[in-house]
Amino acid sequence: MDYSNDKRTVLTLDGGGTNFVFSAIQGNQEVVSPITFPSYGSDLKRCLETINEGFWQVSKQLKKRPQAISFAFPGPADYQNGIIGDLANLPGFRGGVALGPMLEEIFQMPVFINNDGDLFAYGEAISGFLPMVNEMLKKAGSQKQYKNLIGITLGTGFGGGLVRNSELVIGDNGAAGEIWVVRSKLYPHSFSEECISIRAVKRVFAEHCPECATKDLSPKDIFEIANGQRNGHRQAALEAFRQLGESIGEALATALTLFDGLVVIGGGLANAWPFFLPETVKELNGTIEKIDGQPVERMEIGAFNLEDETDTRKFIEGKVSTIKVPFSGKEISYDGMKRTGIGITRLGTSRAVSIGAYAFALHKIDKNR
C-alpha cells in the first residue's frame, strides 16, 4: 500500500495543548503552507471555532476539493466515532465532545481521528521502518519478511500503536496499543509511563545528582552530559537513560509476547537511543524466573538492535539450515531463529504521523467503496 504518488489530498491537524497546526497532504507530501492558531484549550467554543477556521483556511489554498480530514488528537477518546473525552491539556473538552461528527457535518467529507502513537506506527509501517527492514532482508537473499509492527513514542508521555498486515489495530474500544499503562518493572505499584517519559529522565537524573535538581535540565541537556558534550554529572545522566532503556524493554517484552513483529521508536527522546537502546535489547533478551527461582527466557523470540552493525548482520543472517522432509527425498530451507528487530524512526516522528494520517484516510475510503 503506497500512496506516495496518489493525487488525492487530505486535510491534517497537529493538535497540541498550546497550538493547532493545520496543513494538507498529497502523495505523502505537504502541499500548503501550514497555518498555526492558538488552541484555546480552556474555552471549548473558541477551540472548536478555531479548528473549523483552520481547516477552512487550508482548504482555500487547495485547487481541488480534499477527499477527507484525518489527524491525530489527544485522548482519552472514542476515536472510531470521533468523540473526544476529558483531556488534561485541553480542559475545555469535558463529558464527551463529538468533534468528528461536527467536522463531517460542516465540511461534508469523511473525518478520521486517531492518536499520535497509532498514526506514527502506521506511517512507519507504510513508508518507513517496516518496508526498510523487509527490503534489507530481501537484498540479502533472506526469505524472512515482516507484516507486523509495534510503534512507540517517547516524549511527554509513552505512546504506542500496532499495525498488522497493513491494517492499523484499533481494538473494540479504540484502546489497542495503550502501552503506557502496562505495569512498571522498577516500580511495580505504578505504570510504565512513570519511567518512560521526559519527566522520568529528569527525575532519575536529579535522584542521582541532587545538586542538579534545581537546574531543571532538559533531556537534551542530560543527553549532552551523557555524551560528553556538556559538563555535568555524567554517571547520573547515563543512569537516567539506562533506567529508561530497561523500562522500555520490560514494556516491550509484554507487547511482543502478545503481538509478534518489529518495533520502531520515535518521539522527542528517540535521539538518545545510543544510551537506552542497548539496555532495552538486553532486557528483552534477559530472563524471568519460575517460582523456584529457575531462570527462563523472557521472550520466545530474540531481539536485535538494528542501529548496531553487528546485531543487524546477525538479524539478517538468521539461523538458516537445510533439513530433509521425512519419508521423502526432498530438502527444504529452514530458518530456526525467531527474532524481532528494534530501531529508530526512519521518517521522523512528525512526518510519520502525517503520512499515517494520510494513508489511514485513503485506505478507509478505498476499502469502503
QUIZIMO-V820865 format. One record per helix or strand of 2 or more residues. SS is the DSSP state (H for helix, E for strand). FROM is the first residue (numbers start at 1). LEN is the number of residues. If there is no record, write none. Layout:
BEGIN
<<SS & FROM & LEN> <SS & FROM & LEN>>
END
This chain:
BEGIN
<<E & 9 & 7> <E & 19 & 8> <E & 29 & 2> <E & 35 & 4> <H & 44 & 17> <E & 68 & 5> <E & 77 & 2> <H & 79 & 3> <E & 83 & 2> <E & 97 & 2> <H & 99 & 9> <E & 110 & 5> <H & 116 & 12> <H & 129 & 11> <E & 148 & 7> <E & 158 & 7> <E & 167 & 3> <H & 179 & 3> <H & 192 & 3> <H & 198 & 11> <H & 210 & 6> <H & 219 & 8> <H & 234 & 25> <E & 262 & 5> <H & 270 & 15> <E & 287 & 3> <E & 295 & 3> <E & 302 & 4> <H & 309 & 9> <E & 320 & 5> <E & 331 & 5> <E & 339 & 6> <H & 349 & 20>>
END
